[in-house]
Amino acid sequence: MIYFDNAATSWPKPPAVLEAMAHFLNETGANPGRAAHRRAIASGRIVYEAREAVATLFNAPDPLRVVFGPNVTEALNLALAGYLRAGDHVITSSMEHNSVMRPLRALEQAGVKLTVVPCSPAGFLDPAGVEAAIRPNTIMVALNHASNVTGSILPVAEVGRICRQRDLLLLVDAAQPGGAYPVDVQADRIDLLAFTGHKALCGPMGTGGLIVGDRVDVARLRPLKRGGTGSNSELEEQPDFLPDMCESGTPNAVGLAGLAAGVQWVLEQGVAAIRAHEVELTRRLIGGLQSIPGVTVYGGLDPERQTATVSFNVAGKAPSEVGLRLDDEYGIMCRVGLHCAPAAHKTIGTFPDGTVRFGLSTFNTLDEVDAAVQAVAKLAQEVN
């Protein structure tokens, strides 16, 4: 079996992740922040260690401004729906995932003004296009750091500089690069960073969150839900401080134990080393696919300017057929279709059928890449 669906969910997980989750269930198990007994205290410590690990990885100065939730989608909804108001203007790109586009389209119906800056057919964004779209009522720029379709890396640091000069907030969807590409909220001038645990952070599903920078007006940020937090229990009003104001209800503490272990594993390996290995894999994959007659590879075709996510199509074959046969006949697991990013596929010219997507990770090998290229070549050689 060759697992090439890491852009959706990474697999396998480091053994330490499984061990941390089993240890939590077997040895801790209590609700964090809801009691003063030793197991509840131990559980709370584990959750805080997860905040510290995430803050360290992304160079966020305050772990208490790491707000946990079930996934990056909720984090993006918190940042967008929680902060924007009718009459505000927000800028985004044409390479966004629906986790950004759908909340923005809903907010547009509620009176928020939206500008979608077109990217190149390779999936790249010109920062000048963002700057040109700024209006007097612009509040925020919302961008993914890297496309989940082509892997194309957007110029977050350059846009961050523009946002600081114009006193705008920068919201970044770091679902794809987080853990596999350097992301620094301070150096890149990111005000709101949405992340997910189950991709390159090597944690389990059901973990993610939002890092809230100190330029964000917390009093303006409306929680998506309200309820028990274990703090200020004498009040019937929601706490007004982070992270409690945005973390109502029992958290996924066992998942956060796994997330902490996954992030720690990434830190121990080093993001630079992970990145170097994935660049090598991506270079081999792009070169191999480009050498096959009838195969079209999308994106910038430069492993230094993208993550280890590669989209392609085989002439005369629907992406769904290619994906099914790669699985059934060659044991290669990938993803096909629109990848929840129709805007991105319209940008690169693959809408409505989409593409075949190989999502590589640090656990993949050059031998697996070579085997996959050979499999695609056999499918491409068939006479329809």
C-alpha positions as CSV (number, residue, x, y, z in Angstrom):
1,M,0.0,0.0,0.0
2,I,1.2,3.5,-0.8
3,Y,-0.6,6.3,1.1
4,F,-0.7,9.5,-1.0
5,D,-3.6,11.2,0.7
6,N,-1.7,13.3,3.3
7,A,-3.1,16.6,2.0
8,A,-6.4,15.3,3.5
9,T,-5.2,13.5,6.6
10,S,-1.7,12.4,7.4
11,W,-0.9,8.7,7.9
12,P,0.8,7.0,9.6
13,K,1.0,8.9,12.9
14,P,4.2,8.8,15.0
15,P,4.1,6.1,17.7
16,A,4.3,8.8,20.3
17,V,0.9,10.1,19.3
18,L,-0.8,6.8,19.9
19,E,1.0,6.3,23.1
20,A,0.0,9.8,24.4
21,M,-3.6,9.2,23.6
22,A,-3.6,5.7,25.2
23,H,-1.9,7.1,28.3
24,F,-4.5,9.8,28.6
25,L,-7.4,7.4,28.4
26,N,-5.7,4.8,30.8
27,E,-4.0,7.1,33.3
28,T,-5.7,10.5,33.2
29,G,-9.2,10.5,31.7
30,A,-10.6,13.4,33.7
31,N,-12.2,16.6,32.4
32,P,-9.6,19.5,32.3
33,G,-10.4,22.6,34.2
34,R,-13.6,21.2,35.7
35,A,-12.3,19.9,39.1
36,A,-9.5,20.2,41.5
37,H,-8.6,16.6,41.9
38,R,-5.3,15.2,40.7
39,R,-6.5,13.7,37.5
40,A,-8.4,16.8,36.4
41,I,-5.2,18.8,37.2
42,A,-3.2,16.4,35.1
43,S,-5.6,16.6,32.3
44,G,-5.5,20.4,32.4
45,R,-1.7,20.3,32.3
46,I,-1.8,18.1,29.1
47,V,-4.1,20.6,27.4
48,Y,-1.8,23.5,28.3
49,E,1.2,21.5,27.1
50,A,-0.6,21.2,23.7
51,R,-1.0,25.0,23.7
52,E,2.7,25.5,24.4
53,A,3.7,23.0,21.7
54,V,1.5,24.8,19.1
55,A,2.7,28.2,20.2
56,T,6.3,27.0,19.9
57,L,5.9,25.6,16.4
58,F,4.3,28.7,15.0
59,N,6.3,31.1,17.1
60,A,3.3,32.6,18.9
61,P,4.3,34.6,22.0
62,D,1.3,33.6,24.2
63,P,0.1,30.0,24.6
64,L,-3.1,31.3,26.2
65,R,-4.1,32.9,22.8
66,V,-4.1,29.5,21.2
67,V,-7.8,28.6,21.0
68,F,-8.6,25.0,20.5
69,G,-11.5,23.5,18.5
70,P,-12.3,20.5,16.4
71,N,-10.7,21.5,13.2
72,V,-9.4,24.4,11.0
73,T,-12.9,24.9,9.6
74,E,-14.3,26.0,12.9
75,A,-11.3,28.1,13.5
76,L,-11.8,29.9,10.2
77,N,-15.5,30.4,10.9
78,L,-14.6,31.9,14.3
79,A,-12.2,34.3,12.8
80,L,-14.5,35.4,9.9
81,A,-18.0,35.2,11.3
82,G,-16.7,36.2,14.8
83,Y,-14.9,39.3,13.7
84,L,-16.5,40.7,10.5
85,R,-19.6,42.9,10.5
86,A,-22.0,44.2,7.9
87,G,-20.3,46.9,5.9
88,D,-16.8,45.6,6.5
89,H,-14.7,44.7,3.5
90,V,-12.5,41.6,3.3
91,I,-10.1,40.4,0.7
92,T,-9.3,36.8,-0.3
93,S,-7.8,34.9,-3.2
94,S,-9.2,32.7,-5.9
95,M,-7.3,29.7,-4.6
96,E,-9.2,29.3,-1.4
97,H,-10.7,26.2,0.1
98,N,-14.4,26.2,0.8
99,S,-13.6,26.5,4.5
100,V,-12.8,30.1,3.7
101,M,-15.1,30.7,0.7
102,R,-18.3,29.4,2.2
103,P,-18.2,31.5,5.4
104,L,-17.3,34.5,3.3
105,R,-20.2,33.9,0.8
106,A,-22.6,33.6,3.8
107,L,-21.2,36.8,5.3
108,E,-21.5,38.5,1.9
109,Q,-25.3,37.8,2.1
110,A,-25.3,39.4,5.5
111,G,-23.7,42.7,4.3
112,V,-20.0,42.0,4.4
113,K,-18.2,43.2,1.2
114,L,-15.9,40.7,-0.5
115,T,-13.2,41.0,-3.1
116,V,-11.6,37.8,-4.6
117,V,-8.2,38.6,-6.0
118,P,-7.5,36.3,-9.0
119,C,-4.4,34.1,-8.9
120,S,-2.4,33.0,-11.9
121,P,-3.3,29.7,-13.6
122,A,-0.4,28.1,-11.7
123,G,-2.1,29.1,-8.4
124,F,0.2,32.0,-7.4
125,L,-0.9,35.4,-5.9
126,D,0.6,38.7,-6.7
127,P,0.7,40.8,-3.5
128,A,0.1,43.9,-5.6
129,G,-3.3,42.6,-6.4
130,V,-4.1,42.5,-2.8
131,E,-2.9,46.0,-2.2
132,A,-4.9,47.3,-5.1
133,A,-8.1,45.8,-3.7
134,I,-7.8,47.6,-0.4
135,R,-10.7,50.0,0.3
136,P,-11.3,52.5,3.2
137,N,-13.6,49.9,4.8
138,T,-11.2,47.0,4.4
139,I,-10.8,45.2,7.7
140,M,-9.1,41.9,6.9
141,V,-7.2,39.8,4.3
142,A,-7.9,36.1,4.5
143,L,-5.6,33.7,2.6
144,N,-4.5,30.1,2.6
145,H,-0.8,29.8,3.1
146,A,-0.6,27.0,0.5
147,S,-3.2,25.5,-1.9
148,N,-4.7,22.1,-1.1
149,V,-5.0,21.6,-4.9
150,T,-1.7,22.6,-6.4
151,G,0.4,23.1,-3.3
152,S,1.2,26.6,-4.5
153,I,2.6,28.7,-1.7
154,L,1.0,32.2,-1.4
155,P,3.1,35.2,-0.4
156,V,1.9,35.5,3.2
157,A,4.9,37.5,4.5
158,E,4.6,40.1,1.7
159,V,0.8,40.4,2.3
160,G,1.5,40.6,6.0
161,R,3.8,43.6,5.5
162,I,1.1,45.3,3.4
163,C,-1.5,44.6,6.1
164,R,0.6,46.1,8.8
165,Q,1.3,49.2,6.7
166,R,-2.5,49.6,6.1
167,D,-3.6,48.6,9.6
168,L,-5.5,45.5,8.4
169,L,-5.7,42.1,10.0
170,L,-4.2,39.1,8.2
171,L,-6.0,35.7,8.6
172,V,-4.0,32.7,7.4
173,D,-5.4,29.2,6.7
174,A,-2.3,27.1,7.6
175,A,-4.0,23.7,7.2
176,Q,-1.6,22.6,4.4
177,P,1.8,23.9,5.4
178,G,1.6,23.8,9.2
179,G,4.3,21.3,10.3
180,A,5.8,20.8,6.9
181,Y,6.8,24.3,5.9
182,P,8.1,27.2,8.1
183,V,5.2,29.3,9.4
184,D,6.0,32.1,11.8
185,V,3.2,34.3,13.0
186,Q,5.6,37.0,14.2
187,A,8.0,37.1,11.3
188,D,5.2,36.8,8.7
189,R,3.0,39.4,10.5
190,I,0.0,37.0,10.9
191,D,-2.7,38.2,13.2
192,L,-5.0,35.1,13.0
193,L,-3.6,31.7,12.2
194,A,-6.1,28.8,11.7
195,F,-4.5,25.4,12.0
196,T,-5.5,21.7,12.0
197,G,-4.0,18.9,13.9
198,H,-4.6,15.9,11.6
199,K,-2.4,16.8,8.7
200,A,1.3,17.7,8.9
201,L,1.1,18.3,12.6
202,C,0.7,14.5,12.9
203,G,-2.1,14.6,15.4
204,P,-5.5,13.0,15.4
205,M,-8.7,14.1,13.7
206,G,-10.9,16.4,15.7
207,T,-8.1,18.8,16.7
208,G,-7.3,22.2,15.5
209,G,-7.6,25.8,16.5
210,L,-7.0,29.5,16.0
211,I,-4.0,31.6,17.2
212,V,-5.2,35.1,18.0
213,G,-2.5,37.8,17.8
214,D,-2.3,40.8,20.1
215,R,-3.5,43.2,17.3
216,V,-6.9,41.5,17.3
217,D,-9.6,43.3,19.3
218,V,-10.7,40.4,21.5
219,A,-13.8,42.4,22.6
220,R,-15.0,42.4,19.0
221,L,-14.4,38.6,18.5
222,R,-17.8,36.9,19.0
223,P,-17.6,33.2,20.1
224,L,-19.3,30.7,17.9
225,K,-20.8,29.0,20.9
226,R,-21.3,29.8,24.6
227,G,-21.5,27.6,27.7
228,G,-19.5,26.0,30.4
229,T,-15.8,26.8,30.5
230,G,-14.8,25.8,34.1
231,S,-14.0,29.5,34.7
232,N,-16.1,32.3,36.1
233,S,-18.8,29.7,36.9
234,E,-20.6,32.2,39.2
235,L,-21.5,34.3,36.1
236,E,-24.2,33.5,33.6
237,E,-22.4,35.6,31.0
238,Q,-19.6,34.2,28.8
239,P,-16.0,34.9,30.0
240,D,-14.4,37.8,28.1
241,F,-10.8,36.5,28.0
242,L,-8.9,34.0,25.9
243,P,-8.9,31.1,25.5
244,D,-12.0,30.5,27.7
245,M,-14.4,32.8,25.8
246,C,-14.0,30.7,22.6
247,E,-13.7,27.2,24.2
248,S,-17.1,26.3,25.7
249,G,-17.8,22.7,26.5
250,T,-15.7,19.7,27.3
251,P,-12.6,19.7,25.0
252,N,-11.2,16.8,23.1
253,A,-8.6,16.3,25.7
254,V,-7.5,12.9,24.5
255,G,-7.1,14.3,21.0
256,L,-5.1,17.3,22.3
257,A,-2.8,14.8,24.1
258,G,-2.2,13.3,20.7
259,L,-1.8,16.7,19.1
260,A,0.8,17.7,21.7
261,A,2.8,14.5,20.9
262,G,2.5,15.1,17.2
263,V,3.7,18.6,17.3
264,Q,6.5,17.6,19.6
265,W,7.5,15.0,17.1
266,V,7.6,17.6,14.4
267,L,9.7,19.9,16.5
268,E,12.1,17.1,17.2
269,Q,12.5,16.2,13.6
270,G,12.7,19.8,12.6
271,V,10.5,21.5,10.1
272,A,13.5,22.3,7.9
273,A,14.4,18.6,7.7
274,I,10.8,17.6,7.0
275,R,10.6,20.3,4.3
276,A,13.9,19.2,2.6
277,H,12.7,15.6,2.4
278,E,9.3,16.6,0.9
279,V,10.9,18.9,-1.6
280,E,13.0,16.0,-2.8
281,L,9.9,13.8,-3.1
282,T,8.0,16.5,-4.9
283,R,10.8,17.2,-7.4
284,R,11.0,13.5,-8.2
285,L,7.2,13.2,-8.6
286,I,6.7,16.3,-10.8
287,G,9.6,15.2,-13.0
288,G,8.3,11.7,-13.3
289,L,4.8,12.8,-14.1
290,Q,5.9,15.4,-16.6
291,S,7.8,12.7,-18.5
292,I,4.6,10.7,-19.2
293,P,2.9,11.5,-22.5
294,G,-0.7,12.5,-22.0
295,V,-0.3,13.6,-18.3
296,T,-0.8,17.2,-17.4
297,V,0.6,18.4,-14.1
298,Y,-0.8,21.6,-12.6
299,G,0.7,24.4,-10.5
300,G,4.0,26.1,-10.7
301,L,6.0,22.8,-11.2
302,D,8.7,24.1,-8.8
303,P,9.0,22.1,-5.6
304,E,10.6,25.1,-3.9
305,R,7.4,27.1,-4.4
306,Q,4.9,24.5,-3.3
307,T,4.1,22.0,-0.6
308,A,4.3,18.2,-1.4
309,T,0.9,18.3,-3.0
310,V,0.7,17.6,-6.7
311,S,-2.4,17.6,-9.0
312,F,-2.5,16.0,-12.4
313,N,-4.8,14.5,-15.0
314,V,-4.4,11.7,-17.6
315,A,-5.7,12.5,-21.0
316,G,-8.9,10.6,-21.9
317,K,-9.5,9.4,-18.4
318,A,-11.7,11.0,-15.7
319,P,-9.9,11.7,-12.4
320,S,-12.4,9.4,-10.7
321,E,-11.4,6.5,-12.9
322,V,-7.7,7.1,-12.4
323,G,-8.1,7.3,-8.7
324,L,-10.1,4.1,-8.5
325,R,-7.7,2.1,-10.6
326,L,-4.7,3.4,-8.7
327,D,-6.3,2.1,-5.6
328,D,-7.7,-1.2,-6.9
329,E,-4.8,-2.2,-9.2
330,Y,-1.7,-0.6,-7.6
331,G,-2.6,0.0,-4.0
332,I,-2.0,3.7,-4.3
333,M,-4.4,5.8,-2.2
334,C,-5.0,9.4,-3.4
335,R,-7.9,11.8,-3.7
336,V,-9.7,12.9,-6.9
337,G,-12.2,15.6,-7.8
338,L,-12.6,19.2,-6.6
339,H,-11.0,18.8,-3.2
340,C,-13.6,21.2,-1.6
341,A,-11.9,24.0,-3.6
342,P,-14.0,24.8,-6.7
343,A,-12.5,28.3,-6.9
344,A,-9.0,26.9,-7.1
345,H,-10.0,24.5,-9.8
346,K,-11.6,27.3,-11.8
347,T,-8.4,29.3,-11.4
348,I,-6.2,26.5,-12.8
349,G,-8.7,25.4,-15.5
350,T,-9.8,22.0,-14.1
351,F,-13.4,22.8,-13.1
352,P,-15.8,20.9,-13.0
353,D,-14.0,17.5,-13.2
354,G,-11.1,18.4,-11.0
355,T,-7.8,16.5,-10.8
356,V,-6.0,13.5,-9.3
357,R,-4.1,14.7,-6.3
358,F,-1.1,13.0,-4.7
359,G,-0.4,14.4,-1.2
360,L,3.0,13.3,0.0
361,S,4.4,13.5,3.5
362,T,7.6,13.0,5.4
363,F,6.8,9.3,5.8
364,N,6.8,8.7,2.0
365,T,9.8,7.5,0.1
366,L,11.4,8.0,-3.3
367,D,10.7,4.3,-4.1
368,E,7.0,5.0,-3.5
369,V,7.1,8.0,-5.8
370,D,8.8,5.9,-8.5
371,A,6.2,3.2,-8.1
372,A,3.4,5.7,-8.4
373,V,4.9,7.3,-11.5
374,Q,5.2,3.8,-13.1
375,A,1.5,3.1,-12.3
376,V,0.3,6.4,-13.8
377,A,2.5,5.7,-16.9
378,K,0.8,2.4,-17.4
379,L,-2.7,3.9,-17.2
380,A,-1.7,6.7,-19.6
381,Q,-0.4,4.3,-22.2
382,E,-3.7,2.5,-22.5
383,V,-5.6,3.1,-25.8
384,N,-9.1,4.3,-25.1
